[in-house]
Amino acid sequence: MRNPNSLEEVAEIQSLLTNIKKEYNDGIRAVLEKNHPNLFRNVHTVPKLKKIHINRGLGLSAQNTNILKKSIQEFTLITGQKPIITKAKKAIAGFKIREEMELGLTTTLRGEKMYAFLTKLIFFTFAQIRDFRGLSVRSFDKAGNYTLGLKEQLIFPEIDYEDVDQVQGFSITLVFSASSPKTRSRTFDRVLNGMILLKFLRFPLNDCGYYEKYTSLPEVNQVWDKKRHLRRKRWSQE
């Protein structure tokens, strides 16, 4: 277990705060290749953060010009770039949605803006959440990407409380890129790559410790297969 008060831990966190991209290229990638030669035999198999998707659904509120402009301003302040307005692809009469109707906002961060937003998210934003107990490791999808939701925009330091008229949240997706060989192309392997990288980046995953009691990857994989089998059995009975 890591000691949060040790000099090594403080130095690593300081390096991540200074330049998280440089720390990944010079430190994290080399450590992964050295400590896990069986998992990452090639440089291209080491997991890497590719991009970050940030979405906000406004629904019918997007038809209000003032609300839409306010949301665009908040997106620009938080992410550092102007978002794209998402529109409905087809009309749905039950939801009073017409084709090409404006429904939300989305933006994709890459490069320096992506790493700057990730640093702010990990070390500043999560600390503003009341009674924060960490993020669930079960939010990975089949492709190994991680998605989390934030209920309000007030936790970001760029947002002023007095300027907020309506509390609205975000959906944030971290997209990872790793060229895994055919022997490690399963969902479990993709999720494992994402978990390893996020833990090195000090991402607050609260239930990763559940898997520390297993001594090998086959044991963890067996537990996952058992849970998937029970889930399928439960669905078949409904």
Secondary structure, DSSP 8 states (H G I E B T S, - for coil): ---TTSHHHHHHHHHHHH-HHHHIIIIIHHHHHHH-TTT--SGGGS-EEEEEEEEEE-GGGGGSHHHHHHHHHHHHHHHSS--EEEE-SS-BGGGTB-TT-EEEEEEEE-HHHHHHHHHHIIIIIGGGSTT---B-GGGB-TTS-EEEEES-STTSTT--GGG-SS---EEEEEEEE----GGG-SHHHHHHHHHHHHHHTT--BSSGGGGGG-SSHHHHHHHHHHHHHHHHHHHHH-
